[in-house]
Amino acid sequence: MKSGFIGIIGRPNVGKSTLLNSIAGEKIAIATEKPQTTRNRIRGVYTALAENDADSVQMVFIDTPGIHKPRNKLGSYMTRTASETLRETDATLFVADSAPGSGDAHILKLLAGISAPRIAVINKIDLLPPDAFKAVYDAYAKHEMFHEVLGVSALTGRNVDRLIGILKNLLADGPMFFPEDAVTDCPERFIACELIREKLLLYLDDEIPHGVAVEIESYEELRGLTRIGAVIYCEKKSHKGMIIGKEGRKLKGVGKRARADIEALLGVKVFLQLWVKVRENWRDSDFALRSLGYRDE
């Protein structure tokens, strides 16, 4: 069979996580309209087995944080994580939703320094008129580093199968890294934590989300029920009140929506408790970053 690791890289908010979810066929990476939603590397697994082993394939996709100019140690960790992914992949998808701008120059320079095949994936083509898409396509097609330039809609699934076909032809024969039914190697606790953070991103004003972290304090699996206790950390006392909301309504809303997604993930009833604590300047604390899981592998 053919197998390999494929990195997904690009600027914040271009749809990398949505593309990963579309390929995996399940929600394993959170996605919002806010930039820098993804903070860690998320691995998604695509497996297609055929009667003839030579036609079988397993691809391990690595979704990375959007590359941006870091403003704190968390930002530096995210950018370093994305850059280092390029060194360990058999192919790289560069995801963009517009023609190259100033934010893309650094990424294109990184891509020029690797030998693995590179594909430019123009996402959100469902939102681009034909003339606009052609302009974006031409802007990337002139970069000879790309094996192919392809337009997709990660949201609707348009051309995702075509992208899979292109990647399959690029991969060499290799082993099966994960079981046939695996869609990710991320622990359920991690995904539950991310789903809570996603709801916070959706519920909170723009000034707050990037200063919020979630930590699972307790995770108990019972027959037909999973009990989860999670702490939401914020950097300012004023933000704590905003997260909780009047009479606790905002926090209850976050919990209700997160619980629904976690139940869909686990396939059992979930009892979810949330607490909010202040941890000032945690994004610039090495100790806090390590304790919250932002560590180099």
WORA-V348272 format. One record per helix or strand of 3 or more residues. SS is the DSSP state (a for helix, b for strand). FROM is the first residue (numbers start at 0). TO is the last residue. If there is no record, write none. Layout:
ss:SS from:FROM to:TO
ss:SS from:FROM to:TO
//
This chain:
ss:b from:1 to:9
ss:a from:15 to:23
ss:b from:41 to:47
ss:a from:52 to:54
ss:b from:56 to:62
ss:a from:72 to:87
ss:b from:90 to:95
ss:a from:101 to:111
ss:b from:116 to:121
ss:a from:124 to:126
ss:a from:129 to:140
ss:b from:147 to:150
ss:a from:159 to:169
ss:a from:187 to:202
ss:a from:208 to:210
ss:b from:212 to:221
ss:b from:224 to:233
ss:a from:236 to:243
ss:a from:245 to:265
ss:b from:268 to:277
ss:a from:281 to:283
ss:a from:285 to:290
//
